[in-house]
Amino acid sequence: MAVIKNVAIAGASGNIGPHVLKALLEANFNVTVLTRSQASKDYGAKVKVVEADFNSVNSLTAALENQDAVISTIGKSGSEKQRLLIDAAVTAGVYRFVPSEFGSCTTSPKVADLPFYSTLATVRNYLIEKAASSALTYSIVAPGCFMEYLLAFPAAIDFKNHSVAFIDGGNTRVSVTSLATFARAVAAVFDHSDETENRVVYVSEAILSQRQLLELARNVNPEIQWTIRDIKSADILKAGLDAIASGGDGLQAYGNILLATVFGEAYSSAYDTNDNSLLGVEVITEERLKALVADRLDQTVRPNTPN
Ligand SMILES: NC(=O)c1ccc[n+]([C@@H]2O[C@H](COP(=O)([O-])OP(=O)(O)OC[C@H]3O[C@@H](n4cnc5c(N)ncnc54)[C@H](OP(=O)(O)O)[C@@H]3O)[C@@H](O)[C@H]2O)c1
């Protein structure tokens, strides 16, 4: 088995990267942060920080010297740049590359031509092509929707205003994983390099639908009156595509595309078959789910509260 010890992370200063960085350190990898600029960032004494020019393969190749693996948590605006990072990984003799995807239905052929997803597909296909002709290997990590994002995204269920718009009936089942669990699973991918080589690795801490989320909320507080309506994923998708066609680049555009594809009944993203046991991921308990929902509702749920 190829042993991975030295791991470089690109995008560690973003929203998702810090969770992965923490988990890699906790799993005792030698971690190097690859960044465009280290100004005003403190990653701690255990981390080596290397500034690189993400427009230069030479710069990135030098930065990846002696690295066994690269994980990219680069955000949407730099997604295309990952192709240069992949080229650099090949030249530097890196063994494993994990691209920045981390989504629900990102690998579904049904979304491959949609904005946002098409960039992910381009990078993924490039990586697969490079892996076929070099010593580089890859893992695509699919954690579903991040729990923290799902619970904070009012378009999925609005806990603050007690309203929900069911998309295609609200029964679409979606895999969901918390950021900490996802990050530990990434570290476990590197510890199980053979079993996770050249494939999609599925992580699923829970499978939830909008209706199940509402049920959990009603369970936490039966007194709350909810405003419920129905919408179609096709209409949300069209709104997103129209917004992009008129030059939109924000939540209205990409948020709608994500919403339609994550909760639309046509796009399956429930990982009933997954890599949880390989990666040491445990399914979240009903009790914990209720506590998380209660937190969003600003209610108090004590563990073991009978209902
Ligand atoms: N499944 C979900 O629910 C979910 C939710 C959110 C995000 N995600 C996914 O998680 C990944 C990371 O998202 P994020 O929100 O953490 O991203 P982010 O905060 O927007 O960006 C992360 C980092 O990427 C680097 N970066 C940005 N633009 C770059 C460029 N042009 N060239 C090179 N590097 C650049 C920056 O690091 P430096 O400044 O240090 O170079 C930045 O801090 C994405 O693939 C996203 O789709 C999934």
The ligand as an SDF file (V2000), in Angstrom:
LIG
                    3D

 48 52  0  0  0  0  0  0  0  0999 V2000
  -21.5130   20.2960   -0.3280 N   0  0  0  0  0  0  0  0  0  0  0  0
  -21.7070   21.5000    0.1790 C   0  0  0  0  0  0  0  0  0  0  0  0
  -22.7100   21.7330    0.8730 O   0  0  0  0  0  0  0  0  0  0  0  0
  -20.6860   22.5760   -0.0420 C   0  0  0  0  0  0  0  0  0  0  0  0
  -20.8590   23.8040    0.5990 C   0  0  0  0  0  0  0  0  0  0  0  0
  -19.8830   24.7710    0.4230 C   0  0  0  0  0  0  0  0  0  0  0  0
  -18.7630   24.5280   -0.3730 C   0  0  0  0  0  0  0  0  0  0  0  0
  -18.6390   23.3200   -0.9860 N   0  0  0  0  0  0  0  0  0  0  0  0
  -17.4680   23.0510   -1.8320 C   0  0  0  0  0  0  0  0  0  0  0  0
  -16.2930   23.1610   -1.0530 O   0  0  0  0  0  0  0  0  0  0  0  0
  -15.2170   23.6970   -1.8260 C   0  0  0  0  0  0  0  0  0  0  0  0
  -14.5600   24.8840   -1.1270 C   0  0  0  0  0  0  0  0  0  0  0  0
  -15.5230   25.9010   -0.9560 O   0  0  0  0  0  0  0  0  0  0  0  0
  -15.2140   27.2020   -0.0570 P   0  0  0  0  0  0  0  0  0  0  0  0
  -16.5120   27.8770    0.1620 O   0  0  0  0  0  0  0  0  0  0  0  0
  -14.3930   26.8050    1.1200 O   0  0  0  0  0  0  0  0  0  0  0  0
  -14.3340   28.0720   -1.0470 O   0  0  0  0  0  0  0  0  0  0  0  0
  -13.8370   29.5840   -0.7950 P   0  0  0  0  0  0  0  0  0  0  0  0
  -13.9030   29.8950    0.6530 O   0  0  0  0  0  0  0  0  0  0  0  0
  -14.5660   30.4590   -1.7580 O   0  0  0  0  0  0  0  0  0  0  0  0
  -12.3210   29.5380   -1.3020 O   0  0  0  0  0  0  0  0  0  0  0  0
  -11.3640   28.6860   -0.6870 C   0  0  0  0  0  0  0  0  0  0  0  0
   -9.9740   29.1350   -1.0130 C   0  0  0  0  0  0  0  0  0  0  0  0
   -9.7000   28.9710   -2.3920 O   0  0  0  0  0  0  0  0  0  0  0  0
   -8.5530   29.7630   -2.6880 C   0  0  0  0  0  0  0  0  0  0  0  0
   -8.8250   30.4890   -3.9560 N   0  0  0  0  0  0  0  0  0  0  0  0
   -9.8510   31.3050   -4.2350 C   0  0  0  0  0  0  0  0  0  0  0  0
   -9.7430   31.8030   -5.5010 N   0  0  0  0  0  0  0  0  0  0  0  0
   -8.6280   31.2570   -6.0080 C   0  0  0  0  0  0  0  0  0  0  0  0
   -7.9660   31.3740   -7.2550 C   0  0  0  0  0  0  0  0  0  0  0  0
   -8.4380   32.1600   -8.2410 N   0  0  0  0  0  0  0  0  0  0  0  0
   -6.8280   30.6630   -7.4540 N   0  0  0  0  0  0  0  0  0  0  0  0
   -6.3380   29.8850   -6.4750 C   0  0  0  0  0  0  0  0  0  0  0  0
   -6.9190   29.7540   -5.2500 N   0  0  0  0  0  0  0  0  0  0  0  0
   -8.0400   30.4240   -5.0370 C   0  0  0  0  0  0  0  0  0  0  0  0
   -8.3480   30.7610   -1.5520 C   0  0  0  0  0  0  0  0  0  0  0  0
   -7.2290   30.3480   -0.7620 O   0  0  0  0  0  0  0  0  0  0  0  0
   -5.8710   31.2370   -0.6890 P   0  0  0  0  0  0  0  0  0  0  0  0
   -6.2810   32.6770   -0.6490 O   0  0  0  0  0  0  0  0  0  0  0  0
   -5.2180   30.7580    0.5780 O   0  0  0  0  0  0  0  0  0  0  0  0
   -5.0510   30.9150   -1.9000 O   0  0  0  0  0  0  0  0  0  0  0  0
   -9.6430   30.6020   -0.7770 C   0  0  0  0  0  0  0  0  0  0  0  0
   -9.5360   30.8640    0.5900 O   0  0  0  0  0  0  0  0  0  0  0  0
  -15.8180   24.0280   -3.2010 C   0  0  0  0  0  0  0  0  0  0  0  0
  -15.5370   22.9840   -4.0900 O   0  0  0  0  0  0  0  0  0  0  0  0
  -17.3050   24.1010   -2.9340 C   0  0  0  0  0  0  0  0  0  0  0  0
  -18.0790   23.7700   -4.0650 O   0  0  0  0  0  0  0  0  0  0  0  0
  -19.5670   22.3420   -0.8350 C   0  0  0  0  0  0  0  0  0  0  0  0
  1  2  1  0
  2  3  2  0
  2  4  1  0
  4  5  1  0
  4 48  2  0
  5  6  2  0
  6  7  1  0
  7  8  2  0
  8  9  1  0
  8 48  1  0
  9 10  1  0
  9 46  1  0
 10 11  1  0
 11 12  1  0
 11 44  1  0
 12 13  1  0
 13 14  1  0
 14 15  2  0
 14 16  1  0
 14 17  1  0
 17 18  1  0
 18 19  2  0
 18 20  1  0
 18 21  1  0
 21 22  1  0
 22 23  1  0
 23 24  1  0
 23 42  1  0
 24 25  1  0
 25 26  1  0
 25 36  1  0
 26 27  1  0
 26 35  1  0
 27 28  2  0
 28 29  1  0
 29 30  1  0
 29 35  2  0
 30 31  1  0
 30 32  2  0
 32 33  1  0
 33 34  2  0
 34 35  1  0
 36 37  1  0
 36 42  1  0
 37 38  1  0
 38 39  2  0
 38 40  1  0
 38 41  1  0
 42 43  1  0
 44 45  1  0
 44 46  1  0
 46 47  1  0
M  CHG  2   8   1  16  -1
M  END
$$$$
